[in-house]
Structures are given as structure tokens and as C-alpha cells.
Amino acid sequence: MNQKILKLENLIRFHTVFRQLHGLCQRRMLAQWSPVFSSAYPVGTAQLCIRPWQIDPFVGAALSQYRLLVTKKEERAQKSPLSSPKFKKEVEVWIGMTVEELARAMEKDIDCVYEALMNTAIDIDSLEAHSHLDEVWIKEVVKKAGMKLKWSKLKQDKVRENKDAVRRPQADPALLTPRSPVVTVMGHVDHGKTTLLDKLRKTQVAAMEAGGITQHIGAFLVSLPSGEKITFLDTPGHAAFSAMRARGAQVTDIVILVVAADDGVMKQTVESIKHAKDAQVPIVLAINKCDKTEADPEKVKKELLAHDVVCEDYGGDVQAVHISALTGDNLMALAEATIALAEMLELKADLNGPVEGTVIESFTDKGRGPVTTAIIQRGTLRRGSILVAGKSWAKVRLMFDENGKTIHEACPSMPVGIVGWRDLPSAGDEILEVESEPRAREVVDWRKYEQEQEKNKENLKIIEEKRKEHQEAHRKAREKYGTLHWKERSFLKYQEKKEQKPLKTKEKEEKDSNVLPIIIKGDVDGSVEAIVNIMDTYDASHECELELVHFGVGDVSENDVNLAETFHGVIYGFNVNAGNVIQKSATKKGVKIKLHKIIYRLIEDLQEELSSRLPCIVEEHPIGEACILATFSVTEGKKKVPVAGCRVQKGQLEKQKKFKLIRNGHVVWKGSLTSLKHHKDDISVIKTGMDCGLSLDEEKVEFKVGDEIVCYEEKEVPAKTSWNPGF
């Protein structure tokens, strides 16, 4: 400030001195021309000499005022940092916050966040209000908004208390009581598993099953003549039901492996052995169909050696029983072998305390609502018990056995049907009893929250991967255009956009026709699970995309029809019904409903539907073949046309059909003929053994002796999908 005042004072003084010098000069001139002013000259000189830096009063006053103002301004500038510091708004943020949450924290519109992220590596088009932002982009937005960042510890450290229900600790062995064994019957499809259980139960389950194959897990309590009870689980042998077999092995004590003596070890036999070993469950071998003439039990035992199943005859610990499920031969020996193994295992359970069990199967009944088939593993289940399974809970209203008879309590190892579920649990879910309905809701809420958290983690992982992909693409784009002039860069971008032409209406229709949206409805949860697992094996998306829009348990509903209409999809039902009203509604809306009782029929139907969406294949069907014996040219007007002299060796040549020229096994030309002559006559057909001369529609093609001419026609043949589900 002092320097500024000094400069101003010097300027003012310089201006004053200049004025005084100017006045002195004027006086000298006046002294020369006018003697009247002679007395004034010495006075002015004396005054100038005495006060050379004299300043006018007006200028002096102005200078004083300016000095005062500048001094006050500087004092205010010095005081301002202490009294009113520069204010930056603090924004509280946390890791994984969404676009909407960031905008709310900044007290800005959501568009401000999008604007701040423009011209960055992030893809703005893919961002939505609920999209999670990475730490880098949160910092970028806050920085561009001119605000201060503050990471929230509360958001990061805030963890909900675990409210889940868990199994009880193991009870005192002295309090345990013996229980019946749970035995799972496993093996390859059509090896006689259900027929074996029919004989033990004296029922006709196999005769009532669609296609003669089991497609659900069946749970049965069988009482033997000796008074012993065994709970049997009958699992499907079809390749589609791998998950069901695995689930059956996990809840069982003993596995009866059924192998047909005339068929030997098959694919699902090997898979069943693997499931039993994974669950560490002992195996009893039942060699079935020994009444057949082509039966060879010893061959079965030898084949099983390759899969580490060693029978007692070969020095192992696996009991092998030769049976015939059809005639009932030796079934009691199989039951006794199972009971003996169960006694060796010393199976016991706790009859008291909260119930623990496993959902074997679940389905929706029209009159009863969600129903589950379960195996009780601990405690005693009674009416009114509050149960939790997966993300569903129940207050038990009704219990029934495998014959539909109402029961009042279910002890360990008993199969039981449970009615009273709020939602349908999944097959394989663990059943736990809790003390009250509020506690059950608390457990279900916690499990849903936990699932949501896992989903968020997966989403964040996907977002991070996408971000890295976009960054890499951005980096490559910058490398591509980095060295170019802006005009060249703009031109190249314009060319690229020009090449990306929008799809025409016809192309859009073709693209839409290559997508098959489907809706799956099944009678039980396990069946739907099996079909969805088969969908996961689909590997022909390059031909036609398979889009699973919705799947669920129960009959086909109006909502399913509306959903299929919206997505232009097909409804597949397995062991379910579609009422007349639903069928009429679907017909009116142009929705296909395909119902099946056998799973492989459903898959075959799906393959046919996929194939119908594919464009037809054009196949060539040969009509005749001819060999070129000589070549010459004919003058037509002013040009020479090459002509081939041929002899038909097979079939006939038809002028209106298509032709191809083959040389050394390679197709040289494809097209049509301009002329076909026999001697000098134009004809349309040349038959086997006849000579002819022909010319092509392309004059540049040269004939050589020994070349082949093939006459063919094109036919459109429906394409077949390359997807093979493996059975």
C-alpha cells in the first residue's frame, strides 16, 4: 500500500512541478515583451526556489482522501480472513452410494451429478438414479461442485445385528433315543427304483407316473413285518433331476443303489455314487432284474469296482443283494441288510426341543396354499409350531402323511406334509422352529436383508468390472485419436457414426424373431429347479437367444398369460393345468401354452420351438452331372463366346436350373446358362448319355477339358438348433 501511495504522490508532485515550470516560462516571455511585469518575475522566482515541491491545496486534499481510503481498505482486507473465512460446503459421502444419494447429500439436482461426470471414462448412458458410484467418481463430482469431501464412518461401520435362527448345539448323548433310518433309493432311469418301493409299500406308484419314470422326490414310511420302520426317499433317475438326487443324498442315512443286472452301470448310476460319496453316506447295492435271462450280476459288481464301490464278495464293505422288484424276490433280504447297517450306524435323535428338518419338496395346492414335504431330523413337530425355512415362515395348521392322512405330531425320521406357509420355501431349505411369529418375521427379514447385501456386493463388483472396461476403451480411443489433428479426429468420428446405421424395420423384426422368451410353470419346486438347470446348459445364443422371463410353482394363471403377451413369449407347463378361461384368454392374445407331463418331451418341444425361430437352410440338390470333353468359341456379333462341349454322365441338365463349374474338386463358378444346344438345336433338357454345347452367363470364365458341370436346384430346409441338453 505504501508503494502505491508513494507512486501516486510522485506523480502528483511531478505534475505540480511541471505546472510551475510552465508558469515560469510564461512569465519570462511576458518580461521580455511587457515591462509592466518586470517586478513580478523576481517574486515568482523566489517563490519557486523557496518551495520547489509545492502542491495545490485541492490536489493535496484529494491525495489525503485517497491515502485514507486505501489505508481503510487494506485494514479490512487484513481483518477479513479472521472474521469471514472462505466457505466450502462439506459433503458427507460413503463408499457405494448411488447417484441419487450423492445428489441429495450435495443438495443439488441429479442432473448436476451427470453433468460433472461428462467427458470422463464412465458411461453416462448406463447410469441411473439407483446406480452405485465408485470412490473415484464420487471424489470427481464433489471436486467439480467446489465442495469439500467428508467420508462418513457411520455408513461404513453401521452393521445390523445378526438376527438369523441357527441350529441348536448337539444334545447330551444320554438324552437321545433310537430313530428309524432314512434311506434314499438312487440309480439310473428305468432300473426299477419305484417298482422296488411299490413292492415294499404294496402300492402301484410306478403305474401312475407319467411315462413310467419318477419326476419328483417321493418320501414314504414303510413298516416291515418285523416291526421295523424305514423312511424311503425315491429320487428321479432322469438326467434332468441331478439336483434332486444330490438333495436326497444330503438328508439320508443310507443309500440303496439300484442297478439293473441286464443293463449294468450307466451315467446316472455313476452320478448317484458321486452324490453318496460327497454326502459320506454308506451304500447298499441292490442288483435288480435278476429274473431276466440276460441278467449278469457279476458283471455289475466288476463294473462298480472302477468307481470305488467294492462289494463284500471282492473284499469290500458294500452289501450286494440280488433282487427282482417285479416279482418281489429277495426284497426282505434287502430290507434286513438295510436294518442291519442302520443298527451298526446307531442312529439316534433328540425328541425334545425346537424342531429341525429339511424341505424335500414344495408345491402349491389350490385348497391348502403352499405345501411342503419335509423330513424331521430333530424335535417333535406339532400343530401350531412356528417354523422358518429359507425366506418363508409358517404357523403349522395341518400335517399329513404320504397317504394324505392327517397326523397330530411328527417325530425324527418321519416324512410329513406341512400346511400353513406364508410363502413357498425352496426344496432343500433348512427348517427351524422359533418361539413366536414376530421372531419368525425377524429371521425372514434378516435373511432378505442379507440376500440384498450379497446382491449389492455382486452389483458393485460388476460395476467395477464395467468401469475398468470403459476406462480401457477410453484409453484405447485416446491413443487412436491422440496424435491426430482435431479436424482429422472429427472426420474419423463422423465416419464411424455413419457406419453405425440404425436397423431397418425388417432387420429389427429379424432380430426380434431370434429371441425366444419363455415362462416356466411346474407342479413342485424341484421340477422347476430341474427345468431351469437345463436352461442353464443352453449354449446356442448365437443362433437364437433363450430368455427366461419368469418361473414359478402352480397352474398357469392370467398373470402368466399377460406376461407372455408383453414379451411375445411361450408358456411351458410341467405337470400343471391351464383352465378353459386361461386357454381362451391365451388364444385371444396369441400366446402359446404348452403343457407336458414328461420332462424330456418338454425339452424336445422347446428345441423344436427354438428351431422354428431360425432362418431356413438352403440346401443344394443335384439334378445332373456332365463332363467337359472339348472347348471352343463361337462368334456372336462382334464378340467371341466360350462354349463347352459336354456329355451328360448322370441325371439330366435343365437349362432353367442353376449350374456350377467344378475343377479339381473346387467350385470355380456358380450361376445360370445363356444357351444349351444339342447339335444346332436350342433345347431345355439334356438327358444322360447325350452330348451338348453350353455357354455361361459369365464370359470371363474359362473352360478346361476334364471340368465338371453340375446342374442343381436349391431347396429351403428348416434349420435345427445345435443345443444338446445331454439326454
LODRENSE-175326 format. One record per residue (C-alpha): residue in one letter; x, y, z. Coordinates in steps of 0.25 Angstrom, whole numbers, padded with zeros to 4 digits, always signed. Layout:
N
aXYZ
...
! end
This chain:
727
m+0000+0000+0000
n+0011+0010+0004
q+0018+0007-0010
k+0005+0011-0017
i+0003+0024-0009
l+0018+0028-0012
k+0016+0025-0027
l+0003+0034-0026
e+0010+0045-0019
n+0022+0045-0028
l+0012+0046-0040
i+0005+0058-0033
r+0018+0065-0030
f+0023+0063-0044
h+0010+0069-0049
t+0011+0081-0040
v+0026+0084-0043
f+0022+0083-0058
r+0011+0093-0056
q+0021+0103-0048
l+0031+0101-0059
h+0021+0104-0069
g+0017+0117-0062
l+0031+0121-0060
c+0033+0121-0075
q+0021+0129-0078
r+0026+0139-0068
r+0040+0141-0075
m+0033+0143-0088
l+0024+0153-0082
a+0036+0160-0076
q+0043+0162-0090
w+0030+0167-0097
s+0024+0175-0085
p+0032+0183-0075
v+0020+0184-0067
f+0022+0170-0061
s+0037+0173-0058
s+0034+0174-0043
a+0026+0161-0043
y+0037+0152-0049
p+0047+0152-0037
v+0035+0149-0027
g+0031+0137-0035
t+0045+0132-0036
a+0047+0134-0021
q+0035+0126-0018
l+0039+0115-0027
c+0053+0114-0021
i+0048+0114-0007
r+0037+0103-0009
p+0040+0095-0022
w+0030+0083-0018
q+0019+0092-0014
i+0005+0085-0017
d-0008+0091-0019
p-0018+0091-0008
f-0028+0084-0016
v-0019+0073-0020
g-0013+0071-0006
a-0027+0069-0001
a-0030+0059-0011
l-0017+0052-0008
s-0020+0051+0007
q-0034+0046+0004
y-0028+0035-0005
r-0018+0031+0005
l-0029+0030+0016
l-0038+0021+0007
v-0026+0012+0003
t-0022+0010+0017
k-0036+0006+0022
k-0038-0004+0010
e-0024-0010+0014
e-0029-0011+0028
r-0042-0018+0024
a-0034-0028+0015
q-0025-0032+0027
k-0037-0034+0036
s-0046-0042+0026
p-0039-0055+0027
l-0041-0055+0042
s-0055-0050+0042
s-0061-0058+0030
p-0052-0069+0024
k-0055-0074+0010
f-0066-0084+0012
k-0066-0098+0005
k-0079-0107+0007
e-0075-0120+0013
v-0082-0132+0007
e-0083-0145+0015
v-0081-0157+0006
w-0079-0172+0007
i-0074-0184-0001
g-0084-0190-0011
m-0094-0178-0010
t-0104-0176-0022
v-0105-0165-0032
e-0118-0161-0025
e-0112-0161-0011
l-0100-0153-0015
a-0109-0142-0021
r-0117-0142-0008
a-0104-0141+0000
m-0099-0129-0009
e-0113-0123-0008
k-0113-0122-0023
d-0121-0127-0035
i-0118-0141-0040
d-0114-0134-0053
c-0102-0127-0047
v-0096-0141-0044
y-0098-0145-0058
e-0092-0132-0063
a-0080-0134-0054
l-0077-0148-0060
m-0078-0143-0074
n-0065-0145-0082
t-0060-0155-0072
a-0058-0170-0075
i-0071-0174-0068
d-0082-0178-0077
i-0093-0167-0075
d-0104-0174-0082
s-0103-0187-0073
l-0104-0178-0061
e-0118-0178-0054
a-0122-0171-0041
h-0120-0184-0033
s-0107-0188-0039
h-0095-0189-0030
l-0083-0180-0032
d-0069-0183-0030
e-0060-0175-0020
v-0053-0169-0031
w-0065-0163-0037
i-0071-0158-0024
k-0058-0150-0022
e-0059-0145-0036
v-0073-0140-0035
v-0071-0133-0021
k-0058-0127-0026
k-0065-0121-0039
a-0076-0116-0030
g-0066-0108-0022
m-0069-0115-0009
k-0061-0122+0002
l-0061-0137+0003
k-0064-0144+0017
w-0065-0159+0017
s-0076-0164+0026
k-0071-0174+0036
l-0085-0177+0041
k-0090-0182+0027
q-0077-0191+0026
d-0077-0196+0040
k-0092-0198+0042
v-0095-0213+0043
r-0108-0219+0046
e-0109-0229+0057
n-0110-0243+0052
k-0124-0248+0055
d-0123-0261+0048
a-0128-0274+0054
v-0118-0285+0055
r-0118-0300+0059
r-0117-0304+0074
p-0104-0309+0080
q-0103-0324+0080
a-0111-0331+0091
d-0105-0340+0102
p-0104-0354+0096
a-0111-0359+0109
l-0123-0352+0105
l-0124-0357+0091
t-0134-0368+0086
p-0133-0378+0075
r-0139-0374+0062
s-0143-0380+0048
p-0133-0379+0037
v-0135-0370+0025
v-0132-0378+0012
t-0131-0372-0001
v-0133-0381-0014
m-0124-0376-0025
g-0120-0381-0039
h-0121-0379-0054
v-0134-0377-0060
d-0143-0389-0063
h-0135-0398-0054
g-0147-0401-0045
k-0145-0392-0033
t-0160-0388-0032
t-0165-0402-0035
l-0156-0407-0023
l-0163-0397-0014
d-0176-0401-0019
k-0174-0416-0015
l-0169-0411-0001
r-0181-0402+0001
k-0191-0411-0007
t-0195-0399-0016
q-0195-0396-0031
v-0188-0383-0031
a-0180-0386-0044
a-0192-0389-0052
m-0198-0375-0049
e-0185-0368-0052
a-0185-0361-0066
g-0176-0368-0076
g-0173-0378-0065
i-0162-0370-0059
t-0161-0363-0046
q-0160-0348-0047
h-0161-0344-0032
i-0155-0348-0019
g-0165-0357-0012
a-0164-0359+0003
f-0170-0372+0009
l-0171-0378+0023
v-0170-0393+0021
s-0173-0403+0032
l-0167-0417+0031
p-0173-0430+0036
s-0162-0430+0047
g-0168-0417+0053
e-0156-0408+0048
k-0159-0395+0041
i-0151-0389+0029
t-0153-0376+0023
f-0151-0377+0008
l-0148-0366-0002
d-0150-0369-0016
t-0141-0360-0025
p-0143-0358-0040
g-0133-0365-0049
h-0134-0356-0061
a-0122-0347-0065
a-0130-0335-0063
f-0132-0337-0048
s-0118-0337-0043
a-0121-0326-0033
m-0132-0335-0027
r-0123-0347-0025
a-0112-0338-0019
r-0122-0333-0009
g-0127-0347-0006
a-0113-0351-0003
q-0111-0340+0007
v-0123-0343+0016
t-0121-0358+0016
d-0114-0368+0025
i-0113-0380+0015
v-0113-0380+0000
i-0119-0392-0007
l-0112-0392-0021
v-0121-0400-0031
v-0114-0405-0043
a-0121-0413-0054
a-0114-0427-0056
d-0117-0427-0071
d-0112-0412-0073
g-0100-0410-0064
v-0094-0397-0059
m-0100-0385-0066
k-0098-0370-0066
q-0107-0367-0054
t-0102-0379-0047
v-0088-0372-0046
e-0094-0359-0043
s-0102-0365-0031
i-0089-0372-0026
k-0083-0358-0026
h-0094-0352-0018
a-0094-0363-0008
k-0079-0361-0006
d-0080-0346-0005
a-0090-0347+0006
q-0082-0358+0013
v-0093-0368+0013
p-0092-0383+0013
i-0097-0391+0001
v-0105-0404+0000
l-0105-0410-0014
a-0118-0415-0020
i-0116-0422-0033
n-0129-0422-0039
k-0136-0430-0051
c-0128-0443-0047
d-0141-0451-0052
k-0137-0448-0067
t-0129-0458-0075
e-0119-0447-0080
a-0116-0443-0065
d-0102-0443-0061
p-0100-0438-0046
e-0085-0442-0046
k-0083-0432-0058
v-0089-0421-0050
k-0080-0423-0038
k-0068-0423-0047
e-0072-0410-0053
l-0075-0404-0040
l-0060-0406-0036
a-0056-0395-0046
h-0064-0386-0037
d-0058-0390-0024
v-0071-0398-0020
v-0065-0411-0015
c-0075-0422-0011
e-0073-0432+0000
d-0070-0443-0010
y-0058-0435-0014
g-0053-0432+0000
g-0060-0419+0001
d-0071-0414+0011
v-0083-0411+0002
q-0094-0421+0003
a-0100-0426-0010
v-0113-0433-0011
h-0119-0439-0024
i-0134-0436-0025
s-0145-0435-0035
a-0154-0423-0032
l-0165-0428-0042
t-0167-0442-0035
g-0163-0438-0021
d-0151-0448-0020
n-0141-0445-0008
l-0147-0432-0004
m-0148-0436+0010
a-0133-0439+0010
l-0130-0425+0004
a-0139-0419+0016
e-0131-0427+0026
a-0118-0423+0020
t-0122-0408+0022
i-0127-0410+0036
a-0114-0417+0040
l-0106-0405+0034
a-0115-0396+0042
e-0112-0403+0055
m-0097-0402+0052
l-0099-0387+0050
e-0106-0386+0063
l-0116-0375+0058
k-0122-0367+0070
a-0129-0353+0071
d-0134-0343+0081
l-0149-0344+0082
n-0150-0331+0091
g-0147-0316+0088
p-0149-0308+0075
v-0151-0315+0062
e-0141-0316+0052
g-0143-0322+0038
t-0141-0321+0023
v-0151-0318+0012
i-0151-0329+0002
e-0161-0324-0008
s-0170-0312-0008
f-0183-0309-0017
t-0195-0300-0017
d-0209-0307-0014
k-0222-0300-0019
g-0229-0302-0006
r-0217-0302+0004
g-0208-0292-0002
p-0193-0294-0001
v-0189-0308+0004
t-0176-0315+0007
t-0172-0329+0009
a-0161-0330+0020
i-0153-0339+0027
i-0152-0336+0042
q-0138-0338+0048
r-0139-0333+0062
g-0150-0330+0072
t-0165-0333+0070
l-0174-0325+0061
r-0188-0322+0065
r-0199-0313+0061
g-0197-0298+0064
s-0182-0299+0063
i-0175-0287+0057
l-0165-0291+0046
v-0155-0283+0038
a-0150-0289+0024
g-0141-0280+0015
k-0148-0267+0013
s-0162-0272+0018
w-0169-0276+0031
a-0181-0284+0035
k-0190-0286+0046
v-0194-0301+0045
r-0209-0302+0042
l-0209-0316+0037
m-0200-0328+0036
f-0202-0341+0028
d-0194-0354+0024
e-0191-0359+0010
n-0205-0365+0008
g-0211-0351+0011
k-0216-0356+0025
t-0216-0345+0036
i-0206-0346+0047
h-0204-0339+0060
e-0189-0340+0062
a-0177-0344+0054
c-0164-0349+0061
p-0150-0350+0055
s-0148-0358+0042
m-0163-0356+0039
p-0167-0351+0025
v-0178-0341+0027
g-0186-0331+0019
i-0187-0317+0025
v-0198-0307+0022
g-0198-0292+0027
w-0187-0286+0020
r-0188-0271+0017
d-0179-0273+0004
l-0174-0285-0003
p-0160-0289+0002
s-0150-0296-0007
a-0147-0310-0007
g-0134-0313+0001
d-0137-0301+0011
e-0134-0304+0025
i-0146-0304+0035
l-0144-0298+0048
e-0154-0295+0059
v-0155-0282+0066
e-0162-0277+0078
s-0172-0267+0072
e-0178-0261+0060
p-0170-0247+0062
r-0157-0255+0063
a-0160-0263+0050
r-0163-0249+0043
e-0150-0244+0049
v-0142-0256+0044
v-0148-0255+0030
d-0146-0240+0029
w-0131-0242+0033
r-0129-0253+0022
k-0135-0244+0012
y-0126-0233+0016
e-0114-0242+0016
q-0118-0246+0002
e-0120-0232-0003
q-0106-0228+0003
e-0100-0240-0005
k-0107-0235-0017
n-0101-0221-0015
k-0087-0227-0014
e-0089-0234-0027
n-0094-0222-0034
l-0083-0213-0029
k-0073-0224-0034
i-0080-0223-0048
i-0080-0208-0048
e-0065-0208-0045
e-0062-0218-0056
k-0070-0209-0065
r-0063-0197-0061
k-0050-0203-0064
e-0055-0208-0078
h-0060-0193-0081
q-0046-0188-0076
e-0039-0197-0085
a-0048-0194-0097
h-0046-0179-0094
r-0031-0181-0093
k-0030-0188-0106
a-0039-0177-0113
r-0030-0166-0108
e-0018-0174-0113
k-0025-0176-0126
y-0028-0161-0128
g-0017-0155-0119
t-0007-0152-0130
l-0017-0147-0140
h-0021-0132-0143
w-0035-0128-0138
k-0040-0128-0152
e-0036-0142-0155
r-0041-0147-0142
s-0055-0141-0144
f-0055-0147-0158
l-0052-0161-0153
k-0062-0160-0143
y-0072-0155-0153
q-0069-0167-0162
e-0070-0177-0150
k-0084-0172-0147
k-0088-0172-0161
e-0084-0187-0162
q-0093-0190-0150
k-0106-0189-0157
p-0119-0191-0150
l-0126-0204-0152
k-0137-0204-0163
t-0151-0209-0159
k-0149-0223-0166
e-0135-0224-0159
k-0142-0221-0146
e-0153-0232-0148
e-0142-0242-0151
k-0134-0238-0139
d-0147-0240-0130
s-0150-0253-0137
n-0137-0258-0132
v-0141-0257-0117
l-0150-0267-0110
p-0155-0262-0097
i-0161-0274-0088
i-0169-0275-0076
i-0167-0288-0067
k-0178-0293-0058
g-0177-0306-0050
d-0184-0314-0040
v-0173-0314-0030
d-0161-0306-0027
g-0152-0317-0030
s-0157-0319-0044
v-0156-0304-0047
e-0142-0305-0042
a-0138-0317-0051
i-0144-0309-0064
v-0137-0296-0060
n-0124-0304-0058
i-0126-0310-0072
m-0128-0296-0078
d-0114-0292-0072
t-0108-0302-0081
y-0113-0294-0093
d-0101-0291-0102
a-0107-0287-0115
s-0109-0272-0113
h-0102-0269-0126
e-0114-0276-0133
c-0126-0271-0124
e-0126-0265-0111
l-0133-0272-0100
e-0139-0262-0090
l-0145-0268-0077
v-0155-0257-0073
h-0162-0264-0061
f-0162-0277-0054
g-0171-0282-0042
v-0179-0293-0036
g-0194-0295-0039
d-0204-0295-0050
v-0203-0285-0062
s-0210-0272-0057
e-0215-0260-0064
n-0203-0252-0060
d-0194-0262-0067
v-0202-0260-0080
n-0201-0245-0079
l-0186-0246-0077
a-0185-0255-0089
e-0193-0245-0097
t-0184-0234-0093
f-0171-0241-0096
h-0177-0249-0108
g-0173-0262-0101
v-0177-0276-0099
i-0182-0283-0086
y-0177-0297-0083
g-0184-0304-0072
f-0179-0317-0066
n-0190-0325-0058
v-0199-0313-0057
n-0212-0309-0063
a-0218-0297-0070
g-0233-0295-0069
n-0242-0292-0080
v-0243-0278-0077
i-0228-0277-0077
q-0227-0285-0090
k-0237-0275-0097
s-0230-0263-0092
a-0217-0268-0097
t-0223-0272-0111
k-0229-0258-0112
k-0216-0251-0108
g-0208-0260-0118
v-0200-0267-0106
k-0195-0281-0107
i-0197-0290-0095
k-0190-0304-0096
l-0193-0314-0085
h-0185-0326-0083
k-0185-0338-0073
i-0171-0343-0077
i-0159-0335-0075
y-0151-0339-0088
r-0164-0337-0096
l-0164-0322-0091
i-0149-0321-0095
e-0152-0327-0109
d-0163-0317-0111
l-0154-0305-0106
q-0144-0310-0116
e-0154-0310-0127
e-0159-0296-0124
l-0144-0291-0124
s-0142-0297-0137
s-0155-0291-0143
r-0148-0277-0140
l-0136-0280-0148
p-0135-0276-0163
c-0137-0287-0173
i-0124-0294-0178
v-0123-0294-0193
e-0118-0308-0198
e-0113-0312-0212
h-0120-0324-0218
p-0112-0329-0231
i-0121-0332-0243
g-0110-0336-0253
e-0095-0336-0256
a-0087-0334-0269
c-0072-0335-0273
i-0066-0325-0282
l-0059-0332-0294
a-0055-0320-0302
t-0055-0305-0302
f-0057-0295-0314
s-0062-0281-0316
v-0074-0276-0324
t-0075-0262-0331
e-0088-0255-0327
g-0088-0241-0333
k-0074-0235-0330
k-0070-0243-0318
k-0066-0257-0316
v-0073-0266-0306
p-0066-0278-0300
v-0074-0291-0301
a-0072-0305-0295
g-0075-0318-0302
c-0081-0327-0291
r-0086-0341-0289
v-0097-0344-0278
q-0092-0355-0269
k-0103-0355-0258
g-0117-0350-0258
q-0120-0338-0267
l-0117-0324-0269
e-0129-0314-0269
k-0126-0300-0275
q-0135-0293-0265
k-0128-0299-0252
k-0115-0294-0246
f-0101-0299-0250
k-0087-0299-0244
l-0074-0302-0251
i-0064-0311-0242
r-0049-0312-0245
n-0040-0322-0237
g-0051-0323-0226
h-0053-0307-0225
v-0065-0299-0229
v-0060-0289-0239
w-0073-0283-0243
k-0088-0283-0240
g-0099-0277-0248
s-0108-0280-0260
l-0107-0283-0274
t-0109-0274-0286
s-0110-0285-0296
l-0112-0300-0297
k-0111-0307-0310
h-0111-0321-0316
h-0105-0321-0329
k-0110-0307-0335
d-0124-0308-0327
d-0127-0300-0315
i-0133-0309-0304
s-0137-0308-0290
v-0133-0322-0285
i-0121-0331-0288
k-0122-0346-0283
t-0112-0356-0279
g-0102-0360-0290
m-0105-0348-0299
d-0095-0338-0304
c-0098-0323-0303
g-0091-0310-0304
l-0093-0299-0293
s-0089-0285-0290
l-0089-0278-0277
d-0095-0265-0272
e-0081-0260-0269
e-0072-0259-0281
k-0059-0258-0273
v-0059-0272-0268
e-0050-0281-0276
f-0053-0296-0278
k-0043-0307-0277
v-0045-0321-0282
g-0048-0330-0270
d-0056-0320-0263
e-0070-0324-0257
i-0083-0317-0259
v-0093-0320-0249
c-0108-0316-0250
y-0115-0314-0237
e-0127-0307-0230
e-0128-0300-0217
k-0138-0304-0206
e-0140-0297-0193
v-0139-0307-0181
p-0144-0304-0167
a-0131-0302-0158
k-0129-0309-0145
t-0124-0303-0132
s-0110-0308-0129
w-0113-0308-0114
n-0112-0322-0108
p-0116-0323-0093
g-0109-0336-0092
f-0121-0346-0092
! end
